Amino acid sequence: MASLGNPQNTLRCIHIAGTNGKGAVAAMLDSVLRAAGYRVARYTSPHLVSINERFFIGGEPVADDALAAAADEVFPVITRLERDRGLEVTFFEALTAVAFALFSRIRPDVTVLETGLGGRLDATNIIASPLVSVITRIGLDHCDWLGSTHAAIATEKAGIVKPGCPVVCGAMPSEALDAIRRVAAEKGSPLTVAQPWTPPAGFALFGAFQEENASTVKAALDVLREGRSPARSFAIPDSAIAEGLARVVWPGRCQRVVKAGVTYIVDGAHNPDGAVALAHVLDGMAPVGLVAGFCGDKDVSGHLRTLAPHVSRAWAVPIRNDRSLAPEVVAARMESAGIAAATSCSAVPEALSVAAGWARETGNPVVVCGSLFLVGEALVALDAYPWRLHSPDVNELLAPLP
């Protein structure tokens, strides 16, 4: 970043970390701030279909030409550093640099910035003084990198807390909150713990966990509009909160899609906490058909055991990622988890077609889950991808499976 002139120092950022919900919180904050009249940039990951989804300006994925111009600025620096200093710049580090270069050109009023992994050592953590740091629910994920307990993971996430800058925490296990309290106290950073809050009528996202995320958003907005951040206070009327939450778009997270008479619930849940949240959504519903695929580094069996009581038929699919579990392996784990009727399919469209036939016969819904890579492919197949398709990611959408 120093070689690029430290463009990140020109931005006023809301910085978000957490295990589950951080992307939804980013999308809600973006939508509300735009409803209040602010120009907002947003950087999140991963993307579902097109890499443009990681870079939002004014509520839309960045256009190809603007993204290419920022990449053309960054990549020669990366090449030089790797050649001259023997460094290895990661994919995420490169894209984060592109985001800072891109956003610094347009000078948004606010940049909503989501960490990629953890917080303390995350590439986004190069920012110095966020308007507010937000930490969403902590769960057990990426344990090989972040630690095996809620407290250890929370300590890594709390690495985004900066001296004197306010912190907002969502609902989370007590040991995780205690760890964040300790870090905030050490850095003299005022801490707000989000309290349960009922979103206004018309809230666009589905599921109790999204209401929990909305409570975290409300707490962060209160910090901004009460002038507790390092900048001036923001004018964010209640009407803008209602409008922003009614218009927010965050696809593939417990998203309802109705196509040709079949109801699908498309959800990127890929860790135990995500599976629990999805299971709560399925409580009281008819038994579902499940289309699922997973990366091999996830707790697949735990995920499936959580969903099994709600599933009467299942189809295992591969995902377009080199970490994909073979569908035969997933089908075997489905059966071990207590799902009696599980079949492996060679591709997502095949599974969706067979599941749709089952759904029409039974009148029951179909759930698609297990990986955000799978969710992106499914949304395209169901004609439910919400934005104009920019350049599809050839690695994650079109490349042949290994």
Sine and cosine of phi, psi and omega as CSV:
sin_phi,cos_phi,sin_psi,cos_psi,sin_omega,cos_omega
0.00,0.00,-0.59,0.81,0.05,-1.00
-0.87,0.49,-0.62,0.79,0.02,-1.00
-0.92,0.40,-0.37,0.93,0.03,-1.00
-0.99,-0.10,0.05,1.00,-0.02,-1.00
1.00,0.04,0.31,0.95,0.01,-1.00
0.77,0.64,0.85,0.53,-0.01,-1.00
-0.88,0.48,-0.41,0.91,-0.01,-1.00
-0.89,0.45,-0.40,0.92,-0.03,-1.00
-0.96,0.27,-0.16,0.99,0.04,-1.00
-1.00,0.02,-0.10,1.00,-0.15,-0.99
-0.97,-0.24,0.55,-0.84,0.14,-0.99
-0.97,-0.25,0.92,-0.39,-0.22,-0.97
-0.92,-0.40,0.59,-0.81,0.35,-0.94
-0.98,-0.17,0.85,-0.52,-0.12,-0.99
-0.95,-0.31,0.78,-0.63,-0.13,-0.99
-0.82,-0.58,0.78,-0.63,0.13,-0.99
-0.77,-0.63,0.17,-0.98,0.02,-1.00
0.55,-0.84,0.20,-0.98,0.01,-1.00
-1.00,0.06,-0.78,0.63,0.00,-1.00
-0.81,-0.58,0.64,-0.77,0.12,-0.99
0.99,-0.12,-0.15,0.99,-0.10,-0.99
-0.93,0.38,-0.57,0.82,0.04,-1.00
-0.93,0.38,-0.65,0.76,0.04,-1.00
-0.90,0.43,-0.66,0.75,0.04,-1.00
-0.88,0.47,-0.65,0.76,0.04,-1.00
-0.88,0.47,-0.70,0.71,-0.01,-1.00
-0.90,0.44,-0.66,0.75,0.02,-1.00
-0.91,0.41,-0.71,0.70,0.01,-1.00
-0.87,0.49,-0.68,0.73,0.05,-1.00
-0.84,0.54,-0.77,0.64,-0.07,-1.00
-0.90,0.43,-0.68,0.73,-0.01,-1.00
-0.92,0.39,-0.70,0.71,-0.02,-1.00
-0.90,0.44,-0.60,0.80,0.08,-1.00
-0.92,0.40,-0.62,0.78,0.05,-1.00
-0.89,0.45,-0.46,0.89,0.03,-1.00
-0.99,0.11,-0.01,1.00,0.09,-1.00
0.99,-0.17,0.14,0.99,-0.02,-1.00
-1.00,-0.06,0.50,-0.87,0.11,-0.99
-1.00,0.03,0.83,-0.56,-0.18,-0.98
-0.82,-0.57,0.69,-0.72,0.20,-0.98
-0.94,-0.34,0.47,-0.88,-0.03,-1.00
-0.59,-0.81,0.72,-0.70,0.05,-1.00
-0.84,-0.54,0.88,-0.48,-0.01,-1.00
-0.69,-0.73,0.16,-0.99,0.06,-1.00
-0.38,-0.93,0.34,-0.94,-0.14,0.99
-0.98,0.19,-0.12,-0.99,0.11,-0.99
-0.97,-0.23,0.35,-0.94,-0.02,-1.00
-1.00,0.04,-0.69,0.73,-0.11,-0.99
-0.75,-0.66,-0.78,0.62,-0.11,-0.99
-0.86,-0.51,0.67,-0.75,-0.03,-1.00
-0.88,0.48,-0.38,0.92,0.04,-1.00
-0.85,0.53,-0.45,0.89,-0.03,-1.00
-0.87,0.49,-0.35,0.94,-0.03,-1.00
-0.97,0.24,-0.31,0.95,-0.11,-0.99
-0.83,-0.56,0.98,-0.22,-0.01,-1.00
-0.96,-0.27,0.67,-0.74,0.10,-0.99
-0.72,-0.70,0.86,-0.51,0.02,-1.00
0.89,0.46,0.53,0.85,0.08,-1.00
1.00,0.07,0.11,0.99,0.00,-1.00
-0.74,-0.68,0.52,-0.85,0.11,-0.99
-0.86,0.50,0.59,-0.81,-0.06,-1.00
-0.88,0.48,0.55,-0.84,0.03,-1.00
-0.95,0.32,0.44,-0.90,-0.06,-1.00
-0.83,0.55,-0.68,0.73,-0.10,-0.99
-0.92,0.38,-0.64,0.77,0.02,-1.00
-0.92,0.38,-0.64,0.77,0.03,-1.00
-0.91,0.41,-0.67,0.75,0.01,-1.00
-0.90,0.43,-0.61,0.79,0.00,-1.00
-0.90,0.44,-0.66,0.75,0.04,-1.00
-0.92,0.39,-0.64,0.77,0.03,-1.00
-0.90,0.44,-0.62,0.79,0.02,-1.00
-0.90,0.43,-0.46,0.89,0.07,-1.00
-0.97,0.25,-0.61,0.79,-0.13,-0.99
-1.00,0.09,-0.67,0.74,-0.20,-0.98
-0.90,0.44,-0.60,0.80,0.07,-1.00
-0.88,0.48,-0.56,0.83,0.06,-1.00
-0.91,0.41,-0.68,0.73,0.03,-1.00
-0.87,0.49,-0.72,0.69,-0.01,-1.00
-0.86,0.52,-0.68,0.73,-0.03,-1.00
-0.92,0.40,-0.70,0.71,-0.02,-1.00
-0.90,0.44,-0.67,0.74,0.01,-1.00
-0.91,0.42,-0.61,0.79,-0.02,-1.00
-0.96,0.27,-0.73,0.68,-0.15,-0.99
-0.99,0.12,-0.50,0.87,-0.09,-1.00
-0.92,-0.39,-0.02,1.00,0.00,-1.00
0.93,0.37,0.42,0.91,0.00,-1.00
-1.00,0.10,0.38,-0.93,0.16,-0.99
-0.87,-0.50,0.94,-0.35,0.01,-1.00
-1.00,0.01,0.83,-0.56,-0.05,-1.00
-0.97,0.23,0.25,-0.97,0.05,-1.00
-0.82,0.57,-0.74,0.67,-0.05,-1.00
-0.93,0.37,-0.62,0.78,0.05,-1.00
-0.88,0.47,-0.66,0.75,0.01,-1.00
-0.89,0.46,-0.71,0.71,-0.02,-1.00
-0.93,0.36,-0.56,0.83,0.05,-1.00
-0.90,0.43,-0.66,0.75,0.07,-1.00
-0.89,0.46,-0.65,0.76,0.05,-1.00
-0.88,0.48,-0.67,0.74,0.01,-1.00
-0.87,0.50,-0.73,0.69,-0.01,-1.00
-0.90,0.44,-0.66,0.75,0.03,-1.00
-0.91,0.42,-0.68,0.73,0.00,-1.00
-0.89,0.45,-0.77,0.64,-0.09,-1.00
-0.94,0.34,-0.54,0.84,-0.01,-1.00
-0.91,0.42,-0.41,0.91,0.03,-1.00
-0.95,0.32,-0.53,0.85,-0.09,-1.00
-0.99,-0.16,-0.21,0.98,0.04,-1.00
0.76,0.65,0.91,0.42,0.03,-1.00
-0.92,0.38,0.33,-0.94,0.09,-1.00
-0.91,0.41,-0.61,0.79,-0.03,-1.00
-0.61,-0.79,0.64,-0.77,0.17,-0.99
-0.91,-0.41,0.84,-0.55,0.05,-1.00
-1.00,-0.10,0.86,-0.51,-0.23,-0.97
-0.83,-0.56,0.87,-0.49,0.01,-1.00
-0.98,-0.21,0.72,-0.69,0.10,-0.99
-0.91,0.41,0.38,-0.92,0.07,-1.00
-1.00,0.00,-0.77,0.63,-0.03,-1.00
-0.53,-0.84,0.83,-0.55,0.01,-1.00
0.95,0.31,-0.80,-0.60,-0.04,-1.00
-0.07,-1.00,-0.82,0.57,-0.10,-1.00
-0.83,0.56,-0.71,0.70,-0.04,-1.00
-0.96,-0.29,0.22,0.98,-0.01,-1.00
-0.95,0.30,0.55,-0.83,-0.03,-1.00
-0.87,0.50,-0.55,0.84,-0.01,-1.00
-0.92,0.39,-0.28,0.96,-0.12,-0.99
-0.97,0.22,0.16,0.99,0.09,-1.00
-0.96,0.29,-0.28,0.96,0.02,-1.00
-0.92,0.40,0.51,-0.86,-0.17,-0.98
-1.00,-0.09,-0.76,0.65,-0.15,-0.99
-0.68,-0.73,0.99,0.11,0.00,-1.00
-0.91,0.42,0.46,-0.89,0.12,-0.99
-0.86,0.50,-0.66,0.75,0.07,-1.00
-0.34,-0.94,0.62,-0.78,0.13,-0.99
-0.99,-0.17,0.73,-0.68,-0.04,-1.00
-0.86,-0.51,0.76,-0.65,0.04,-1.00
-0.85,-0.53,0.89,-0.45,-0.03,-1.00
-1.00,0.05,-0.04,-1.00,-0.09,-1.00
-0.77,0.64,0.71,-0.70,0.02,-1.00
-0.99,-0.12,0.74,-0.67,0.08,-1.00
-0.69,-0.72,-0.01,-1.00,-0.02,-1.00
-1.00,-0.04,0.99,-0.15,0.03,-1.00
-0.50,-0.86,0.47,-0.88,-0.06,-1.00
0.80,0.59,0.64,0.77,-0.09,-1.00
-0.90,0.44,-0.49,0.87,0.02,-1.00
-0.88,0.47,-0.47,0.88,-0.05,-1.00
-0.99,-0.13,-0.61,0.79,-0.24,-0.97
-0.95,-0.32,-0.21,0.98,-0.05,-1.00
0.89,-0.47,0.30,-0.95,-0.14,-0.99
-0.97,-0.24,0.06,1.00,0.02,-1.00
-0.82,-0.57,0.35,-0.94,0.05,-1.00
-0.86,0.51,-0.63,0.77,-0.03,-1.00
-0.91,0.42,-0.69,0.73,-0.01,-1.00
-0.90,0.43,-0.69,0.72,0.00,-1.00
-0.91,0.41,-0.66,0.75,0.02,-1.00
-0.89,0.46,-0.60,0.80,0.02,-1.00
-0.90,0.44,-0.65,0.76,0.06,-1.00
-0.91,0.42,-0.70,0.72,0.02,-1.00
-0.89,0.46,-0.62,0.79,-0.02,-1.00
-0.94,0.33,-0.04,1.00,0.12,-0.99
-0.89,0.46,-0.25,0.97,0.06,-1.00
-0.99,0.16,-0.17,0.99,-0.01,-1.00
-0.94,0.35,0.77,-0.64,-0.02,-1.00
-0.92,-0.38,0.53,-0.85,-0.04,-1.00
-0.80,0.61,0.82,-0.58,0.09,-1.00
0.98,0.21,-0.10,0.99,-0.03,-1.00
-1.00,-0.06,0.67,-0.74,-0.09,-1.00
-0.92,0.40,0.48,-0.88,-0.01,-1.00
-0.80,-0.60,0.66,-0.75,0.10,-1.00
-0.85,-0.53,0.75,-0.66,0.03,-1.00
-0.91,-0.42,0.68,-0.74,0.15,-0.99
-0.99,0.10,-0.06,-1.00,0.05,-1.00
-0.90,0.43,0.65,-0.76,-0.02,-1.00
-0.24,-0.97,0.22,-0.98,0.04,-1.00
-0.84,0.54,0.53,-0.85,-0.10,-0.99
-0.86,0.51,-0.62,0.79,-0.03,-1.00
-0.93,0.37,-0.50,0.87,0.08,-1.00
-0.94,0.35,-0.70,0.71,0.01,-1.00
-0.89,0.45,-0.63,0.78,0.02,-1.00
-0.88,0.48,-0.64,0.77,0.01,-1.00
-0.90,0.43,-0.65,0.76,0.01,-1.00
-0.94,0.35,-0.63,0.77,0.07,-1.00
-0.84,0.55,-0.68,0.73,-0.03,-1.00
-0.89,0.46,-0.71,0.70,0.00,-1.00
-0.90,0.43,-0.69,0.72,0.00,-1.00
-0.88,0.48,-0.66,0.75,0.02,-1.00
-0.90,0.43,-0.66,0.75,0.00,-1.00
-0.89,0.46,-0.53,0.85,-0.06,-1.00
-0.99,-0.16,0.06,1.00,-0.01,-1.00
0.89,0.46,0.59,0.81,-0.05,-1.00
-0.97,-0.26,0.88,-0.47,-0.02,-1.00
-0.89,0.46,0.75,-0.67,-0.09,-1.00
-0.94,-0.34,0.74,-0.67,0.13,-0.99
-0.89,-0.46,0.81,-0.59,0.08,-1.00
-0.99,-0.13,0.87,-0.49,-0.04,-1.00
-0.87,0.49,0.70,-0.72,0.05,-1.00
-0.98,-0.21,0.48,-0.88,0.03,-1.00
-0.80,0.61,0.69,-0.72,-0.07,-1.00
-0.59,-0.81,0.67,-0.74,0.00,-1.00
-1.00,0.00,0.92,-0.40,0.02,-1.00
-0.87,0.49,0.45,-0.89,0.03,-1.00
-0.88,0.47,0.37,-0.93,0.07,-1.00
-0.84,0.55,0.61,-0.79,0.01,-1.00
1.00,-0.08,0.07,1.00,0.03,-1.00
-0.80,0.61,0.79,-0.61,-0.21,-0.98
-0.99,0.17,-0.33,0.94,-0.09,-1.00
-0.99,-0.13,0.44,-0.90,-0.20,-0.98
-0.93,-0.38,0.66,-0.75,0.10,-1.00
0.92,-0.39,0.57,-0.82,-0.01,-1.00
-0.88,0.47,-0.53,0.85,-0.01,-1.00
-0.93,0.38,-0.46,0.89,0.07,-1.00
-0.96,0.28,-0.50,0.87,0.12,-0.99
-0.91,0.41,-0.62,0.78,0.08,-1.00
-0.89,0.47,-0.69,0.73,0.05,-1.00
-0.89,0.46,-0.62,0.78,0.02,-1.00
-0.89,0.45,-0.56,0.83,0.06,-1.00
-0.90,0.44,-0.63,0.77,0.06,-1.00
-0.90,0.43,-0.67,0.74,0.05,-1.00
-0.87,0.50,-0.71,0.70,-0.02,-1.00
-0.86,0.50,-0.66,0.75,0.01,-1.00
-0.90,0.43,-0.65,0.76,0.03,-1.00
-0.92,0.40,-0.64,0.76,0.03,-1.00
-0.90,0.44,-0.61,0.79,0.03,-1.00
-0.89,0.45,-0.62,0.79,0.07,-1.00
-0.87,0.49,-0.69,0.73,-0.03,-1.00
-0.92,0.38,-0.69,0.72,-0.11,-0.99
-0.99,0.13,-0.24,0.97,0.07,-1.00
-1.00,-0.07,0.07,1.00,0.09,-1.00
0.96,0.29,0.45,0.89,0.01,-1.00
-1.00,0.00,-0.04,1.00,0.04,-1.00
-1.00,0.02,0.18,-0.98,-0.02,-1.00
-0.91,0.41,-0.20,0.98,0.02,-1.00
-0.97,-0.23,-0.03,-1.00,0.08,-1.00
-0.88,0.47,0.28,-0.96,0.04,-1.00
-0.95,0.32,0.43,-0.90,-0.01,-1.00
-0.97,-0.23,0.63,-0.77,0.06,-1.00
-1.00,0.06,0.98,-0.22,-0.04,-1.00
-0.76,-0.65,1.00,0.03,-0.03,-1.00
-0.93,0.36,0.35,-0.94,0.03,-1.00
-0.84,0.54,-0.54,0.84,0.01,-1.00
-0.89,0.45,-0.57,0.82,0.04,-1.00
-0.94,0.35,-0.57,0.82,0.06,-1.00
-0.89,0.45,-0.72,0.69,0.01,-1.00
-0.89,0.46,-0.70,0.72,-0.02,-1.00
-0.91,0.41,-0.70,0.71,-0.03,-1.00
-0.90,0.44,-0.65,0.76,0.00,-1.00
-0.95,0.31,-0.45,0.89,0.04,-1.00
-0.97,0.24,-0.41,0.91,-0.07,-1.00
-0.97,-0.25,-0.08,1.00,-0.10,-0.99
-0.89,0.46,0.64,-0.76,0.04,-1.00
-0.86,-0.51,0.86,-0.51,0.03,-1.00
-0.58,-0.82,0.99,0.10,-0.19,-0.98
-0.95,0.30,0.41,-0.91,0.12,-0.99
0.98,0.22,0.21,0.98,0.07,-1.00
-0.85,-0.52,1.00,-0.10,-0.06,-1.00
0.79,0.62,0.72,0.69,-0.05,-1.00
-1.00,0.00,0.77,-0.64,0.06,-1.00
-1.00,0.04,0.78,-0.63,0.06,-1.00
-0.77,-0.64,0.79,-0.62,0.07,-1.00
-0.92,-0.39,0.86,-0.51,-0.03,-1.00
-0.63,-0.78,0.81,-0.58,0.04,-1.00
0.78,0.62,0.67,0.74,0.08,-1.00
0.99,0.14,0.03,1.00,-0.01,-1.00
-0.94,-0.34,0.72,-0.70,0.08,-1.00
-0.99,-0.11,0.82,-0.58,0.05,-1.00
-0.92,-0.40,0.59,-0.81,0.20,-0.98
-0.91,-0.42,0.93,-0.37,-0.10,-0.99
-0.96,-0.28,0.89,-0.46,-0.15,-0.99
-0.65,-0.76,0.71,-0.71,-0.02,-1.00
-0.99,0.14,0.21,0.98,-0.03,-1.00
-0.79,0.61,0.83,-0.56,-0.05,-1.00
-0.63,-0.78,0.16,0.99,0.09,-1.00
-0.69,-0.72,0.17,-0.99,-0.10,-0.99
-0.83,0.55,-0.69,0.72,0.00,-1.00
-0.89,0.45,-0.62,0.78,0.04,-1.00
-0.90,0.44,-0.63,0.78,0.03,-1.00
-0.91,0.41,-0.64,0.77,0.03,-1.00
-0.89,0.46,-0.69,0.72,0.01,-1.00
-0.89,0.46,-0.67,0.75,0.03,-1.00
-0.91,0.41,-0.64,0.76,0.02,-1.00
-0.87,0.49,-0.62,0.79,0.05,-1.00
-0.89,0.47,-0.61,0.79,0.04,-1.00
-0.89,0.45,-0.58,0.82,-0.06,-1.00
-0.99,0.15,-0.20,0.98,0.03,-1.00
-0.83,0.56,0.77,-0.64,0.04,-1.00
1.00,0.08,-0.13,0.99,0.04,-1.00
-1.00,0.01,0.29,-0.96,0.10,-1.00
-0.90,0.43,0.43,-0.90,0.05,-1.00
-0.81,0.59,0.67,-0.74,-0.13,-0.99
-0.97,-0.25,0.33,-0.94,0.28,-0.96
-1.00,-0.01,0.62,-0.78,-0.09,-1.00
-0.87,-0.50,0.84,-0.55,0.18,-0.98
-0.95,-0.31,0.89,-0.46,-0.13,-0.99
-0.61,-0.79,0.56,-0.83,0.12,-0.99
-0.55,-0.84,0.44,-0.90,-0.15,-0.99
-0.61,-0.79,0.46,-0.89,0.27,-0.96
-0.98,0.20,0.51,-0.86,-0.11,-0.99
-0.95,0.31,-0.20,0.98,-0.04,-1.00
-1.00,-0.06,0.18,0.98,-0.01,-1.00
-0.98,-0.20,0.28,-0.96,0.05,-1.00
-0.99,0.14,0.97,0.25,-0.12,-0.99
-0.90,0.43,-0.72,0.69,-0.05,-1.00
-0.90,0.44,-0.67,0.74,0.04,-1.00
-0.89,0.46,-0.66,0.75,0.04,-1.00
-0.86,0.51,-0.75,0.66,-0.07,-1.00
-0.94,0.35,-0.59,0.81,0.05,-1.00
-0.88,0.47,-0.58,0.81,0.01,-1.00
-0.92,0.40,-0.62,0.79,-0.05,-1.00
-1.00,0.05,-0.36,0.93,-0.15,-0.99
-0.78,0.62,-0.65,0.76,-0.02,-1.00
-0.88,0.47,-0.28,0.96,-0.04,-1.00
-0.98,-0.18,-0.02,1.00,-0.18,-0.98
-0.91,-0.40,0.74,-0.67,0.08,-1.00
-0.93,-0.36,-0.28,0.96,-0.01,-1.00
-0.48,-0.88,0.60,-0.80,-0.07,-1.00
-0.58,-0.81,0.51,-0.86,0.06,-1.00
-0.75,-0.66,0.81,-0.58,-0.02,-1.00
-0.99,-0.11,0.68,-0.73,-0.05,-1.00
-0.75,-0.66,0.39,-0.92,0.17,-0.99
-0.99,0.14,0.34,-0.94,0.12,-0.99
-0.88,-0.48,0.44,-0.90,-0.10,-1.00
-0.99,0.12,0.95,0.31,0.03,-1.00
-0.41,-0.91,0.58,-0.82,-0.09,-1.00
-0.94,0.33,-0.11,0.99,0.09,-1.00
-1.00,-0.10,0.12,0.99,-0.08,-1.00
-0.89,0.46,0.68,-0.73,0.21,-0.98
-0.97,0.22,0.62,-0.79,0.07,-1.00
-0.88,0.47,0.61,-0.79,-0.03,-1.00
-0.86,0.50,-0.51,0.86,0.03,-1.00
-0.90,0.44,-0.61,0.79,0.03,-1.00
-0.93,0.38,-0.69,0.73,0.02,-1.00
-0.89,0.45,-0.67,0.74,0.01,-1.00
-0.88,0.47,-0.65,0.76,0.03,-1.00
-0.90,0.43,-0.62,0.78,0.03,-1.00
-0.95,0.33,-0.54,0.84,0.11,-0.99
-0.85,0.52,-0.73,0.68,-0.02,-1.00
-0.91,0.40,-0.64,0.77,0.03,-1.00
-0.90,0.43,-0.48,0.88,-0.01,-1.00
-0.99,0.17,-0.12,0.99,0.03,-1.00
0.95,-0.32,0.16,0.99,0.07,-1.00
-1.00,-0.06,0.94,-0.34,-0.21,-0.98
-0.94,0.35,-0.63,0.78,-0.11,-0.99
-0.92,-0.39,0.99,-0.13,-0.02,-1.00
-0.79,-0.62,0.72,-0.69,-0.04,-1.00
-0.79,-0.61,0.62,-0.78,0.09,-1.00
-1.00,-0.01,0.63,-0.78,0.02,-1.00
-0.82,-0.57,0.49,-0.87,-0.08,-1.00
-0.99,0.16,-0.30,0.95,-0.07,-1.00
-0.39,-0.92,0.38,-0.92,-0.03,-1.00
-0.89,0.45,-0.73,0.68,0.00,-1.00
-0.84,0.54,-0.63,0.78,0.04,-1.00
-0.87,0.49,-0.73,0.68,-0.03,-1.00
-0.90,0.44,-0.67,0.74,0.01,-1.00
-0.89,0.45,-0.62,0.79,0.01,-1.00
-0.91,0.41,-0.72,0.70,0.01,-1.00
-0.91,0.40,-0.67,0.75,0.00,-1.00
-0.90,0.44,-0.60,0.80,0.02,-1.00
-0.89,0.45,-0.65,0.76,0.05,-1.00
-0.88,0.48,-0.69,0.72,0.04,-1.00
-0.88,0.48,-0.67,0.74,-0.04,-1.00
-0.91,0.42,-0.61,0.79,0.01,-1.00
-0.93,0.36,-0.56,0.83,0.02,-1.00
-0.94,0.33,-0.62,0.79,-0.11,-0.99
-0.99,-0.13,-0.38,0.92,-0.11,-0.99
0.98,0.21,0.19,0.98,-0.05,-1.00
-0.99,-0.15,0.38,-0.93,-0.02,-1.00
-0.99,0.16,0.22,-0.98,0.05,-1.00
-0.88,-0.47,0.75,-0.66,0.08,-1.00
-0.97,-0.25,0.73,-0.68,0.10,-1.00
-0.90,-0.44,0.86,-0.52,-0.05,-1.00
-0.33,-0.95,0.08,-1.00,0.10,-1.00
0.86,-0.52,-0.41,0.91,-0.03,-1.00
-0.26,-0.97,0.61,-0.79,0.09,-1.00
-0.93,0.37,-0.46,0.89,0.09,-1.00
-0.89,0.46,-0.69,0.73,0.04,-1.00
-0.90,0.43,-0.68,0.73,-0.02,-1.00
-0.85,0.52,-0.70,0.71,0.01,-1.00
-0.87,0.50,-0.72,0.69,0.00,-1.00
-0.90,0.44,-0.64,0.77,-0.01,-1.00
-0.92,0.40,-0.67,0.74,-0.01,-1.00
-0.89,0.45,-0.63,0.78,0.07,-1.00
-0.90,0.43,-0.69,0.72,0.00,-1.00
-0.89,0.45,-0.51,0.86,-0.01,-1.00
-1.00,-0.04,0.11,0.99,-0.05,-1.00
0.83,0.56,0.61,0.79,-0.05,-1.00
-0.88,-0.47,0.19,0.98,0.07,-1.00
-0.95,0.32,0.81,-0.59,-0.27,-0.96
-0.99,0.13,-0.20,0.98,-0.09,-1.00
-0.88,-0.48,0.30,-0.95,0.12,-0.99
-0.86,0.51,0.76,-0.65,-0.05,-1.00
-0.96,0.30,0.92,-0.39,0.06,-1.00
-0.98,0.19,-0.66,-0.75,0.02,-1.00
-0.99,0.14,0.92,-0.40,0.01,-1.00
-0.87,0.49,0.54,-0.84,0.03,-1.00
-0.97,0.25,0.93,-0.37,-0.09,-1.00
-0.92,0.39,-0.38,0.92,0.00,-1.00
-0.97,0.24,-0.62,0.78,-0.18,-0.98
-0.95,-0.30,-0.17,0.99,-0.02,-1.00
-0.87,-0.49,-0.69,0.72,-0.17,-0.99
-0.95,-0.32,-0.29,0.96,-0.07,-1.00
-0.92,0.38,0.55,-0.83,0.04,-1.00
-0.91,0.40,0.47,-0.88,0.05,-1.00
-0.94,0.33,0.50,-0.86,0.02,-1.00
-0.92,0.40,0.00,0.00,0.00,0.00
